[in-house]
Amino acid sequence: MVEAGWLDIHFQASRKEYERILHASGIREGWRVLDAGAGSGSYLPLLSEIVGPGGEIVAIDLAEENVAAMKELVAAGRCACPVEVVQGSVLELPFADGGFDAIWCANTVQYFQQPLLATLLGGLRRVLKPGGLLAVKEFDNVGLHFGPFDPALRWHLLEALRDSPLLLGAGALFTVDLPAHLRAAGFQEIRFESHVGDFRHPLSPVETEFLASALQLYASLAEQVGLPARERDEWRSKIGDPDSGRYILRSPDFYFREVHGLATGIAPG
Ligand SMILES: C[S@@+](CC[C@H](N)C(=O)[O-])C[C@H]1O[C@@H](n2cnc3c(N)ncnc32)[C@H](O)[C@@H]1O
């Protein structure tokens, strides 16, 4: 889920929702913004339009492949402001104290459980100016719902995965708790809102590609944990096998509801 191609296809399929969330973050024209865990740079063009030519973006990511993709995007002239791309860890930000007006951190805190989450948020607070804005956007795995499929089967899968190293991004089970984590890290004026994206037929080609790969991911996880045989059969025939007559993506009643949380807070003065 952190590989550049998958990130890009998810962004394209959810673009309308993702852009609405970024606009709701409160980031303003002329600001110097850090994109923390920037992935392949999907947000950079829109973020650069929001800060405008007088603003500036620094994008940091750990993965070499994503850093290369971002450098290409910037070199292709797709950003409306200067963008510096840095390879490094958001847990050890290589930046001076108080240098950013805002931080945009999307789909990245899900990879950090306590105590690393506190380390991450403390570091983000350090590099913000007093009064600076932190905006955390996160996928809410509890709000996800797809079908026609018995939701209890997904709950059983999530329960089995909760403490498993298999579920990259297990923090996405706790997205609604982000305000408490921001408060504990010293942020003030904390806000939280949920944004819902619905996918139903007719689907565009990129939506179909994204949804098929997302279903495939859940089906492969269902194979790897100790679910009862009857439940594994349901996962295989309805979610994992595009050739099965029961594959839900081909059903006229197919639905996939994605929920995202946006938590914002202000660094203390
Ligand atoms: C799901 S992606 C989100 C990318 C982008 N923000 C987006 O929403 O499209 C999570 C990103 O976090 C990055 N990441 C994970 N651990 C990191 C760390 N310790 N420091 C910096 N980036 C990290 C991964 O390389 C990946 O690009």
The ligand as an SDF file (V2000), in Angstrom:
LIG
                    3D

 27 29  0  0  0  0  0  0  0  0999 V2000
    0.1290    5.3020    2.2060 C   0  0  0  0  0  0  0  0  0  0  0  0
    1.4930    6.2840    1.8120 S   0  0  0  0  0  0  0  0  0  0  0  0
    0.8260    7.9140    1.7230 C   0  0  0  0  0  0  0  0  0  0  0  0
    1.5140    8.7860    0.7170 C   0  0  0  0  0  0  0  0  0  0  0  0
    0.8680   10.1530    0.4350 C   0  0  0  0  0  0  0  0  0  0  0  0
    0.8960   11.0130    1.5950 N   0  0  0  0  0  0  0  0  0  0  0  0
   -0.5530    9.9810   -0.0740 C   0  0  0  0  0  0  0  0  0  0  0  0
   -1.4970   10.2030    0.7000 O   0  0  0  0  0  0  0  0  0  0  0  0
   -0.7280    9.5960   -1.2390 O   0  0  0  0  0  0  0  0  0  0  0  0
    2.4790    6.2980    3.2390 C   0  0  0  0  0  0  0  0  0  0  0  0
    3.8620    6.8700    2.9820 C   0  0  0  0  0  0  0  0  0  0  0  0
    4.5660    6.9480    4.2180 O   0  0  0  0  0  0  0  0  0  0  0  0
    5.9270    6.6970    3.9320 C   0  0  0  0  0  0  0  0  0  0  0  0
    6.6010    6.3690    5.1840 N   0  0  0  0  0  0  0  0  0  0  0  0
    6.4280    5.2900    5.9910 C   0  0  0  0  0  0  0  0  0  0  0  0
    7.2470    5.3810    7.0610 N   0  0  0  0  0  0  0  0  0  0  0  0
    7.9410    6.5410    6.9310 C   0  0  0  0  0  0  0  0  0  0  0  0
    8.9370    7.1990    7.7090 C   0  0  0  0  0  0  0  0  0  0  0  0
    9.3900    6.6740    8.8470 N   0  0  0  0  0  0  0  0  0  0  0  0
    9.4280    8.3730    7.2640 N   0  0  0  0  0  0  0  0  0  0  0  0
    8.9950    8.9280    6.0980 C   0  0  0  0  0  0  0  0  0  0  0  0
    8.0350    8.3490    5.3200 N   0  0  0  0  0  0  0  0  0  0  0  0
    7.5390    7.1680    5.7330 C   0  0  0  0  0  0  0  0  0  0  0  0
    5.8870    5.5690    2.9190 C   0  0  0  0  0  0  0  0  0  0  0  0
    7.0880    5.4730    2.1840 O   0  0  0  0  0  0  0  0  0  0  0  0
    4.7010    6.0100    2.0630 C   0  0  0  0  0  0  0  0  0  0  0  0
    5.1160    6.7870    0.9720 O   0  0  0  0  0  0  0  0  0  0  0  0
  1  2  1  0
  2  3  1  0
  2 10  1  0
  3  4  1  0
  4  5  1  0
  5  6  1  0
  5  7  1  0
  7  8  2  0
  7  9  1  0
 10 11  1  0
 11 12  1  0
 11 26  1  0
 12 13  1  0
 13 14  1  0
 13 24  1  0
 14 15  1  0
 14 23  1  0
 15 16  2  0
 16 17  1  0
 17 18  1  0
 17 23  2  0
 18 19  1  0
 18 20  2  0
 20 21  1  0
 21 22  2  0
 22 23  1  0
 24 25  1  0
 24 26  1  0
 26 27  1  0
M  CHG  2   2   1   9  -1
M  END
$$$$
